Amino acid sequence: MESQQSGPLSGAVAVVTGGGRGIGHAIAGRLSAMDATVVITGRDAGRLRQVAGELGAKGRTVHAFACDVTHRASVEELGERLRRAHGRVDILVNNAGIAGPRGLLHELPPDDWDAIFNTNLRGVYYMMRAVVPLMIAAGAGHIVNISSLAGKNALPRGVAYSASKWALNGLSYGLAEELREHNIRVSVICPGSVDTDFSPRRHGKDTSRMLKPGDVAHAVAALVTQAPQSFISEILLRPTRKP
């Protein structure tokens, strides 16, 4: 019988936050198709198990770990489970994020501000705090933070979301400098509006022209399969035709 050829990520362990839906689901599917062992996380344990089962039925290796990135104890527990189960993390994709309600900043309830920053920024910090030591011990790794073009441009009636993504970009660039000596690459992807239920700018647009979750997954795959002597620090991802 002819042996099956291994994929480019064979032997790698990849963690994808917000992996149960939308962009995260697409990224998990793409990385697992490249033979990575993928761990998907999120708050909806049932949905995570469903996705893991669907991908597992295709012969993929996908594990579901419930985790709320806004709770430090939950992320620390995830980090310990990763250490015990796999002993390493080669790829971390910080995808979990929320847009919050649309509206004027001065009318935004403080609880909504906190929710946006706790998920889009603090959650990324918690995840990297849990996972980076495993990468340093292994002597290599790749972190991909899913940001937004709203982190590059003004987004009226979405200022808090935009600000959280500007901050995420800055965090990513700074961490990249800190971790280069450990052979760990940190990249950020800034997509425009993606055709998911999450998108704050989806309504009123021609969704057939919008970016699809698979487009972001393709960019992630390109980043984590680069030659080892270089890395792309940032990708700005736009639809070919404006929706």
Backbone as CSV, one residue per row, in Angstrom:
resi,resn,N_x,N_y,N_z,CA_x,CA_y,CA_z,C_x,C_y,C_z
1,MET,0.851,-1.203,0.000,0.000,0.000,0.000,0.880,1.245,0.000
2,GLU,0.512,2.214,-0.779,1.301,3.446,-0.874,1.138,4.271,0.395
3,SER,2.254,4.725,0.966,2.199,5.498,2.214,1.671,6.900,1.943
4,GLN,0.925,7.408,2.927,0.362,8.749,2.787,1.418,9.786,3.150
5,GLN,1.578,10.791,2.327,2.582,11.808,2.556,2.129,12.747,3.664
6,SER,3.062,13.106,4.545,2.748,14.008,5.652,2.607,15.435,5.142
7,GLY,1.753,16.214,5.829,1.568,17.605,5.472,2.662,18.482,6.034
8,PRO,2.703,19.740,5.654,3.788,20.642,6.051,3.819,20.951,7.544
9,LEU,2.736,20.713,8.268,2.705,20.983,9.708,2.641,19.701,10.522
10,SER,3.022,18.593,9.926,3.002,17.321,10.637,3.883,17.396,11.886
11,GLY,3.339,16.994,13.019,4.074,17.035,14.281,3.897,18.312,15.056
12,ALA,3.327,19.346,14.439,3.137,20.632,15.108,1.833,20.636,15.905
13,VAL,1.848,21.378,17.007,0.648,21.583,17.817,0.233,23.041,17.664
14,ALA,-1.011,23.260,17.233,-1.528,24.607,17.006,-2.739,24.850,17.892
15,VAL,-2.790,26.025,18.507,-3.915,26.425,19.342,-4.622,27.586,18.665
16,VAL,-5.937,27.480,18.532,-6.742,28.525,17.883,-7.832,28.955,18.853
17,THR,-7.777,30.203,19.320,-8.835,30.688,20.199,-10.037,31.118,19.356
18,GLY,-11.228,31.016,19.945,-12.424,31.304,19.163,-12.559,30.360,17.996
19,GLY,-12.186,29.086,18.203,-12.101,28.134,17.100,-13.397,27.457,16.730
20,GLY,-14.494,27.819,17.382,-15.746,27.142,17.112,-16.571,27.724,15.988
21,ARG,-16.249,28.927,15.568,-17.093,29.600,14.571,-16.250,30.496,13.654
22,GLY,-16.836,30.846,12.521,-16.289,31.883,11.657,-14.841,31.696,11.275
23,ILE,-14.069,32.748,11.492,-12.654,32.739,11.102,-11.891,31.655,11.849
24,GLY,-12.135,31.525,13.143,-11.421,30.518,13.926,-11.683,29.110,13.431
25,HIS,-12.931,28.830,13.085,-13.294,27.525,12.536,-12.518,27.264,11.250
26,ALA,-12.467,28.268,10.372,-11.753,28.117,9.099,-10.263,27.904,9.325
27,ILE,-9.682,28.624,10.270,-8.257,28.467,10.560,-7.975,27.071,11.100
28,ALA,-8.816,26.598,12.005,-8.637,25.256,12.555,-8.702,24.205,11.447
29,GLY,-9.654,24.378,10.538,-9.768,23.439,9.433,-8.551,23.446,8.534
30,ARG,-8.034,24.643,8.258,-6.872,24.757,7.362,-5.622,24.159,7.998
31,LEU,-5.364,24.466,9.260,-4.155,23.963,9.916,-4.227,22.457,10.118
32,SER,-5.412,21.959,10.459,-5.531,20.507,10.642,-5.377,19.781,9.311
33,ALA,-5.818,20.399,8.208,-5.635,19.801,6.885,-4.162,19.739,6.498
34,MET,-3.346,20.580,7.148,-1.898,20.577,6.901,-1.181,19.656,7.883
35,ASP,-1.961,18.842,8.581,-1.473,17.792,9.482,-1.029,18.280,10.853
36,ALA,-1.368,19.505,11.222,-1.111,19.932,12.590,-2.120,19.272,13.521
37,THR,-1.707,19.044,14.752,-2.643,18.708,15.817,-3.192,20.028,16.329
38,VAL,-4.502,20.231,16.196,-5.105,21.526,16.484,-5.939,21.452,17.757
39,VAL,-5.744,22.424,18.622,-6.554,22.578,19.823,-7.408,23.825,19.633
40,ILE,-8.718,23.647,19.617,-9.612,24.796,19.496,-10.175,25.134,20.871
41,THR,-10.277,26.430,21.150,-10.794,26.881,22.431,-11.930,27.875,22.211
42,GLY,-12.725,28.053,23.230,-13.829,28.991,23.196,-14.700,28.756,24.417
43,ARG,-15.755,29.535,24.547,-16.627,29.415,25.713,-17.744,28.402,25.523
44,ASP,-18.092,28.090,24.268,-19.192,27.186,23.973,-18.643,25.774,23.796
45,ALA,-18.617,25.005,24.885,-18.024,23.671,24.842,-18.740,22.762,23.852
46,GLY,-20.071,22.869,23.780,-20.821,22.031,22.854,-20.459,22.299,21.409
47,ARG,-20.346,23.562,21.060,-19.971,23.927,19.698,-18.551,23.465,19.384
48,LEU,-17.644,23.587,20.324,-16.272,23.138,20.113,-16.228,21.635,19.843
49,ARG,-16.982,20.869,20.623,-17.006,19.415,20.414,-17.578,19.068,19.045
50,GLN,-18.584,19.837,18.622,-19.180,19.603,17.310,-18.158,19.828,16.200
51,VAL,-17.421,20.941,16.278,-16.411,21.242,15.259,-15.306,20.192,15.270
52,ALA,-14.845,19.820,16.468,-13.796,18.801,16.564,-14.267,17.487,15.965
53,GLY,-15.533,17.153,16.192,-16.077,15.929,15.626,-16.167,15.979,14.116
54,GLU,-16.599,17.117,13.578,-16.709,17.278,12.132,-15.339,17.145,11.465
55,LEU,-14.349,17.792,12.037,-13.009,17.725,11.450,-12.381,16.352,11.681
56,GLY,-12.669,15.761,12.831,-12.159,14.423,13.103,-12.695,13.396,12.118
57,ALA,-13.949,13.586,11.684,-14.539,12.672,10.709,-13.827,12.736,9.362
58,LYS,-13.088,13.814,9.138,-12.308,13.959,7.909,-10.878,13.454,8.081
59,GLY,-10.611,12.845,9.223,-9.281,12.320,9.484,-8.325,13.319,10.094
60,ARG,-8.861,14.443,10.568,-8.026,15.470,11.180,-7.864,15.199,12.679
61,THR,-6.816,15.745,13.276,-6.603,15.624,14.719,-6.917,16.965,15.361
62,VAL,-8.083,17.060,15.970,-8.557,18.308,16.563,-9.109,18.014,17.951
63,HIS,-8.640,18.765,18.937,-9.102,18.629,20.314,-9.823,19.905,20.725
64,ALA,-10.844,19.760,21.538,-11.644,20.898,22.001,-11.436,21.100,23.495
65,PHE,-10.954,22.274,23.870,-10.783,22.650,25.272,-11.581,23.925,25.528
66,ALA,-12.574,23.849,26.384,-13.334,25.054,26.736,-12.437,26.009,27.519
67,CYS,-12.499,27.279,27.166,-11.676,28.284,27.836,-12.256,29.659,27.554
68,ASP,-12.323,30.477,28.599,-12.738,31.873,28.465,-11.483,32.733,28.574
69,VAL,-11.067,33.338,27.465,-9.799,34.061,27.456,-9.819,35.296,28.357
70,THR,-10.999,35.731,28.776,-11.064,36.905,29.651,-10.820,36.559,31.106
71,HIS,-10.778,35.271,31.437,-10.557,34.826,32.817,-9.170,34.211,32.938
72,ARG,-8.325,34.815,33.735,-6.935,34.364,33.840,-6.842,32.923,34.317
73,ALA,-7.652,32.549,35.294,-7.599,31.187,35.811,-7.953,30.174,34.730
74,SER,-8.941,30.506,33.877,-9.336,29.613,32.800,-8.199,29.431,31.801
75,VAL,-7.510,30.517,31.480,-6.393,30.434,30.530,-5.214,29.690,31.147
76,GLU,-4.957,29.915,32.421,-3.867,29.205,33.088,-4.141,27.705,33.136
77,GLU,-5.401,27.347,33.343,-5.771,25.931,33.321,-5.542,25.349,31.933
78,LEU,-5.909,26.115,30.891,-5.662,25.668,29.525,-4.174,25.459,29.285
79,GLY,-3.348,26.407,29.728,-1.909,26.280,29.551,-1.366,25.018,30.200
80,GLU,-1.865,24.692,31.380,-1.412,23.487,32.065,-1.879,22.232,31.332
81,ARG,-3.103,22.259,30.804,-3.599,21.116,30.042,-2.775,20.912,28.772
82,LEU,-2.398,22.002,28.125,-1.559,21.895,26.937,-0.190,21.296,27.279
83,ARG,0.362,21.736,28.396,1.669,21.225,28.813,1.604,19.732,29.094
84,ARG,0.539,19.314,29.796,0.417,17.900,30.148,0.102,17.037,28.926
85,ALA,-0.805,17.519,28.082,-1.272,16.702,26.957,-0.284,16.657,25.796
86,HIS,0.402,17.780,25.548,1.238,17.873,24.353,2.703,18.228,24.636
87,GLY,2.933,18.914,25.741,4.307,19.277,26.088,4.881,20.405,25.268
88,ARG,4.089,20.946,24.348,4.586,22.010,23.487,3.415,22.708,22.807
89,VAL,3.655,23.921,22.323,2.743,24.608,21.413,3.623,25.265,20.361
90,ASP,3.419,24.925,19.116,4.230,25.462,18.029,3.593,26.680,17.379
91,ILE,2.262,26.714,17.379,1.521,27.803,16.734,0.400,28.244,17.664
92,LEU,0.310,29.541,17.899,-0.808,30.116,18.647,-1.486,31.150,17.761
93,VAL,-2.776,30.955,17.499,-3.552,31.929,16.748,-4.556,32.569,17.692
94,ASN,-4.311,33.825,18.026,-5.226,34.573,18.888,-6.313,35.186,18.007
95,ASN,-7.411,34.462,17.898,-8.496,34.870,17.012,-9.725,35.376,17.769
96,ALA,-9.929,34.924,19.003,-11.129,35.294,19.750,-11.241,36.812,19.864
97,GLY,-12.424,37.328,19.582,-12.624,38.777,19.662,-14.099,39.108,19.569
98,ILE,-14.447,40.294,20.042,-15.820,40.774,19.934,-15.800,42.204,19.406
99,ALA,-16.904,42.587,18.763,-17.000,43.935,18.208,-17.671,44.904,19.179
100,GLY,-18.582,44.390,20.004,-19.335,45.278,20.879,-20.436,45.979,20.105
101,PRO,-21.285,46.727,20.793,-22.396,47.412,20.122,-21.905,48.599,19.308
102,ARG,-22.601,48.883,18.208,-22.287,50.057,17.415,-22.931,51.278,18.055
103,GLY,-22.216,52.376,18.044,-22.764,53.595,18.618,-21.657,54.581,18.941
104,LEU,-22.043,55.756,19.385,-21.078,56.799,19.727,-20.321,56.429,20.993
105,LEU,-19.034,56.757,21.009,-18.190,56.346,22.123,-18.690,56.900,23.454
106,HIS,-19.121,58.165,23.466,-19.509,58.752,24.749,-20.821,58.174,25.268
107,GLU,-21.513,57.390,24.440,-22.727,56.717,24.877,-22.510,55.239,25.170
108,LEU,-21.283,54.761,24.978,-20.974,53.348,25.197,-20.930,53.043,26.696
109,PRO,-21.705,52.090,27.176,-21.653,51.727,28.592,-20.265,51.207,28.973
110,PRO,-19.761,51.584,30.133,-18.430,51.119,30.556,-18.291,49.602,30.550
111,ASP,-19.363,48.878,30.847,-19.276,47.418,30.833,-18.976,46.893,29.436
112,ASP,-19.512,47.556,28.417,-19.225,47.139,27.046,-17.779,47.458,26.666
113,TRP,-17.298,48.611,27.100,-15.879,48.945,26.891,-14.991,47.870,27.508
114,ASP,-15.290,47.503,28.748,-14.484,46.493,29.441,-14.541,45.149,28.715
115,ALA,-15.722,44.768,28.252,-15.857,43.485,27.570,-15.011,43.447,26.298
116,ILE,-15.014,44.551,25.546,-14.244,44.610,24.303,-12.751,44.481,24.582
117,PHE,-12.260,45.251,25.534,-10.823,45.218,25.798,-10.397,43.951,26.534
118,ASN,-11.264,43.422,27.381,-10.924,42.183,28.077,-10.785,41.023,27.106
119,THR,-11.595,41.003,26.064,-11.525,39.925,25.079,-10.439,40.183,24.048
120,ASN,-10.437,41.358,23.451,-9.574,41.627,22.302,-8.130,41.905,22.665
121,LEU,-7.870,42.286,23.910,-6.499,42.637,24.294,-6.024,41.854,25.512
122,ARG,-6.767,41.953,26.619,-6.346,41.236,27.822,-6.309,39.724,27.573
123,GLY,-7.301,39.225,26.827,-7.328,37.799,26.535,-6.111,37.340,25.746
124,VAL,-5.654,38.170,24.830,-4.444,37.851,24.054,-3.235,37.816,24.980
125,TYR,-3.144,38.775,25.881,-2.051,38.802,26.857,-2.065,37.534,27.705
126,TYR,-3.240,37.153,28.212,-3.331,35.944,29.028,-2.867,34.717,28.250
127,MET,-3.304,34.606,26.989,-2.924,33.439,26.191,-1.422,33.393,25.946
128,MET,-0.834,34.523,25.625,0.599,34.528,25.354,1.388,34.268,26.634
129,ARG,0.884,34.772,27.742,1.533,34.513,29.034,1.545,33.013,29.349
130,ALA,0.494,32.312,28.941,0.401,30.880,29.201,1.213,30.042,28.220
131,VAL,1.305,30.503,26.971,1.865,29.664,25.912,3.325,29.981,25.592
132,VAL,3.723,31.236,25.697,5.087,31.614,25.301,6.162,30.810,26.036
133,PRO,6.033,30.540,27.355,7.073,29.723,28.001,7.264,28.356,27.346
134,LEU,6.187,27.744,26.839,6.323,26.463,26.144,7.095,26.639,24.843
135,MET,6.878,27.755,24.151,7.608,28.012,22.913,9.083,28.283,23.195
136,ILE,9.353,29.051,24.237,10.747,29.334,24.590,11.473,28.038,24.929
137,ALA,10.806,27.148,25.661,11.432,25.870,26.026,11.728,25.032,24.792
138,ALA,10.863,25.138,23.766,11.061,24.372,22.535,12.054,25.042,21.586
139,GLY,12.324,26.325,21.812,13.272,27.046,20.969,12.700,27.529,19.657
140,ALA,11.370,27.572,19.549,10.744,28.039,18.306,9.247,28.188,18.538
141,GLY,8.602,28.910,17.618,7.151,29.061,17.685,6.688,30.182,16.779
142,HIS,5.393,30.211,16.542,4.817,31.289,15.738,3.497,31.697,16.362
143,ILE,3.361,32.988,16.630,2.132,33.572,17.161,1.513,34.432,16.072
144,VAL,0.233,34.211,15.806,-0.496,35.015,14.824,-1.678,35.663,15.535
145,ASN,-1.692,36.981,15.559,-2.786,37.724,16.186,-3.720,38.255,15.101
146,ILE,-5.001,37.926,15.215,-5.978,38.370,14.228,-6.501,39.737,14.653
147,SER,-6.090,40.759,13.935,-6.486,42.129,14.223,-7.552,42.549,13.218
148,SER,-7.459,43.739,12.689,-8.470,44.264,11.769,-7.920,45.515,11.092
149,LEU,-8.442,45.818,9.903,-8.125,47.100,9.297,-8.671,48.251,10.134
150,ALA,-9.618,47.956,11.032,-10.086,48.969,11.979,-8.991,49.346,12.960
151,GLY,-7.941,48.545,13.042,-6.778,48.879,13.844,-5.766,49.713,13.088
152,LYS,-6.122,50.080,11.865,-5.279,50.940,11.035,-6.000,52.214,10.617
153,ASN,-7.322,52.180,10.657,-8.137,53.284,10.166,-9.230,53.613,11.179
154,ALA,-9.715,54.833,11.103,-10.803,55.243,11.998,-12.061,54.432,11.708
155,LEU,-12.805,54.109,12.756,-14.054,53.373,12.617,-15.120,54.079,13.447
156,PRO,-15.751,55.113,12.892,-16.812,55.801,13.630,-17.905,54.832,14.043
157,ARG,-18.439,55.039,15.239,-19.444,54.172,15.845,-18.917,52.762,16.126
158,GLY,-17.615,52.657,16.128,-16.969,51.405,16.523,-15.610,51.726,17.124
159,VAL,-15.538,52.865,17.819,-14.257,53.397,18.279,-13.581,52.468,19.277
160,ALA,-14.339,51.892,20.198,-13.725,51.021,21.204,-13.128,49.782,20.545
161,TYR,-13.865,49.195,19.611,-13.341,48.046,18.875,-12.077,48.430,18.119
162,SER,-12.129,49.558,17.431,-10.976,50.036,16.675,-9.779,50.251,17.592
163,ALA,-10.017,50.890,18.731,-8.927,51.154,19.676,-8.312,49.860,20.193
164,SER,-9.150,48.850,20.427,-8.624,47.569,20.924,-7.722,46.917,19.885
165,LYS,-8.036,47.102,18.608,-7.215,46.507,17.560,-5.939,47.320,17.304
166,TRP,-6.011,48.632,17.452,-4.782,49.429,17.409,-3.839,48.958,18.516
167,ALA,-4.386,48.757,19.697,-3.570,48.301,20.819,-3.008,46.909,20.557
168,LEU,-3.818,46.032,19.961,-3.343,44.681,19.645,-2.181,44.730,18.661
169,ASN,-2.259,45.626,17.691,-1.143,45.763,16.748,0.132,46.166,17.472
170,GLY,0.019,47.162,18.350,1.198,47.600,19.100,1.760,46.502,19.977
171,LEU,0.881,45.760,20.624,1.318,44.636,21.449,2.083,43.623,20.595
172,SER,1.567,43.354,19.400,2.179,42.352,18.524,3.577,42.772,18.079
173,TYR,3.726,44.038,17.687,5.032,44.505,17.213,6.063,44.481,18.347
174,GLY,5.632,44.891,19.524,6.554,44.896,20.661,6.965,43.496,21.063
175,LEU,5.992,42.580,21.124,6.310,41.209,21.509,7.218,40.543,20.482
176,ALA,7.017,40.880,19.209,7.876,40.311,18.169,9.345,40.627,18.434
177,GLU,9.618,41.842,18.884,11.003,42.225,19.183,11.525,41.478,20.407
178,GLU,10.663,41.296,21.401,11.089,40.586,22.615,11.422,39.123,22.346
179,LEU,10.709,38.512,21.420,10.824,37.060,21.253,11.696,36.620,20.084
180,ARG,12.210,37.560,19.315,13.023,37.171,18.159,14.242,36.361,18.573
181,GLU,14.837,36.712,19.683,16.045,35.995,20.117,15.745,34.550,20.511
182,HIS,14.471,34.244,20.731,14.072,32.877,21.072,13.567,32.103,19.850
183,ASN,13.730,32.686,18.663,13.293,32.046,17.423,11.771,31.905,17.371
184,ILE,11.094,32.857,17.985,9.634,32.887,17.971,9.190,34.071,17.130
185,ARG,8.347,33.809,16.155,7.890,34.843,15.234,6.476,35.280,15.624
186,VAL,6.251,36.581,15.622,4.946,37.135,15.969,4.445,37.950,14.783
187,SER,3.287,37.587,14.280,2.711,38.252,13.122,1.296,38.711,13.438
188,VAL,0.843,39.709,12.695,-0.520,40.205,12.863,-1.193,40.258,11.496
189,ILE,-2.448,39.829,11.447,-3.241,39.887,10.222,-4.367,40.886,10.445
190,CYS,-4.476,41.851,9.546,-5.504,42.896,9.644,-6.465,42.756,8.469
191,PRO,-7.544,41.976,8.620,-8.499,41.848,7.522,-9.486,43.011,7.495
192,GLY,-10.014,43.272,6.311,-11.177,44.132,6.222,-12.406,43.356,6.650
193,SER,-13.586,43.808,6.272,-14.816,43.141,6.686,-14.872,41.714,6.140
194,VAL,-15.117,40.772,7.044,-15.205,39.361,6.679,-16.661,38.927,6.782
195,ASP,-17.088,38.098,5.868,-18.483,37.669,5.803,-18.773,36.637,6.899
196,THR,-18.924,37.124,8.117,-19.351,36.306,9.250,-20.408,37.093,10.019
197,ASP,-21.091,36.417,10.917,-22.090,37.099,11.744,-21.448,38.123,12.673
198,PHE,-20.145,37.976,12.903,-19.422,38.868,13.812,-19.209,40.258,13.227
199,SER,-19.055,40.338,11.912,-18.592,41.570,11.276,-19.469,42.767,11.631
200,PRO,-18.854,43.846,12.191,-19.633,45.028,12.538,-20.072,45.836,11.320
201,ARG,-19.513,45.521,10.152,-19.850,46.285,8.946,-20.503,45.414,7.871
202,ARG,-21.069,44.299,8.272,-21.617,43.352,7.306,-22.905,43.845,6.662
203,HIS,-23.776,44.458,7.461,-25.095,44.829,6.972,-25.000,45.974,5.962
204,GLY,-25.778,45.847,4.885,-25.787,46.864,3.850,-24.700,46.694,2.812
205,LYS,-23.919,45.597,2.899,-22.846,45.381,1.933,-23.176,44.190,1.042
206,ASP,-22.516,44.153,-0.091,-22.623,43.014,-0.986,-21.721,41.919,-0.418
207,THR,-22.332,40.973,0.295,-21.531,39.973,1.011,-20.759,39.070,0.062
208,SER,-21.192,38.980,-1.198,-20.459,38.137,-2.146,-19.072,38.685,-2.439
209,ARG,-18.876,39.987,-2.192,-17.569,40.601,-2.424,-16.714,40.680,-1.162
210,MET,-17.320,40.384,-0.031,-16.576,40.485,1.230,-15.542,39.368,1.340
211,LEU,-14.542,39.587,2.161,-13.607,38.524,2.489,-14.353,37.366,3.128
212,LYS,-13.858,36.163,2.948,-14.423,34.973,3.553,-13.476,34.459,4.638
213,PRO,-14.000,33.717,5.613,-13.114,33.177,6.657,-11.928,32.403,6.087
214,GLY,-12.151,31.700,4.986,-11.061,30.950,4.377,-9.924,31.817,3.872
215,ASP,-10.219,33.082,3.533,-9.161,33.989,3.089,-8.195,34.285,4.236
216,VAL,-8.743,34.462,5.430,-7.895,34.701,6.603,-7.111,33.434,6.937
217,ALA,-7.776,32.289,6.849,-7.098,31.017,7.117,-5.937,30.801,6.150
218,HIS,-6.129,31.190,4.898,-5.054,31.078,3.905,-3.851,31.922,4.312
219,ALA,-4.106,33.133,4.808,-3.007,34.003,5.248,-2.276,33.396,6.436
220,VAL,-3.021,32.810,7.372,-2.387,32.156,8.524,-1.485,31.018,8.045
221,ALA,-1.995,30.213,7.133,-1.210,29.089,6.624,0.086,29.565,5.966
222,ALA,0.007,30.667,5.233,1.206,31.201,4.589,2.233,31.656,5.629
223,LEU,1.759,32.295,6.686,2.668,32.799,7.716,3.411,31.671,8.415
224,VAL,2.692,30.616,8.785,3.305,29.574,9.620,4.103,28.569,8.811
225,THR,4.134,28.727,7.489,4.962,27.839,6.659,6.080,28.603,5.961
226,GLN,6.388,29.793,6.453,7.503,30.550,5.883,8.832,29.860,6.153
227,ALA,9.813,30.167,5.304,11.169,29.698,5.563,11.640,30.248,6.902
228,PRO,12.426,29.492,7.650,12.736,29.859,9.042,13.565,31.123,9.215
229,GLN,14.230,31.583,8.178,15.123,32.735,8.359,14.400,34.075,8.240
230,SER,13.067,34.059,8.013,12.352,35.317,7.832,10.947,35.183,8.388
231,PHE,10.313,36.351,8.599,8.892,36.316,8.936,8.232,37.598,8.452
232,ILE,6.969,37.472,8.087,6.158,38.621,7.696,5.503,39.129,8.969
233,SER,5.780,40.363,9.332,5.268,40.863,10.604,3.816,41.303,10.519
234,GLU,3.325,41.638,9.314,1.977,42.170,9.203,1.403,41.879,7.828
235,ILE,0.131,41.494,7.802,-0.608,41.332,6.552,-1.849,42.207,6.617
236,LEU,-2.034,43.057,5.623,-3.260,43.820,5.456,-4.067,43.113,4.375
237,LEU,-5.260,42.650,4.729,-6.030,41.792,3.848,-7.328,42.492,3.441
238,ARG,-7.459,42.740,2.148,-8.625,43.451,1.625,-9.317,42.626,0.549
239,PRO,-10.628,42.823,0.364,-11.300,42.162,-0.762,-10.842,42.790,-2.082
240,THR,-10.826,41.991,-3.127,-10.402,42.495,-4.433,-11.315,43.617,-4.910
241,ARG,-12.612,43.444,-4.728,-13.584,44.457,-5.112,-14.299,44.938,-3.853
242,LYS,-14.477,46.216,-3.707,-15.134,46.753,-2.521,-16.577,46.281,-2.461
243,PRO,-17.009,45.773,-1.298,-18.394,45.324,-1.187,-19.379,46.481,-1.175
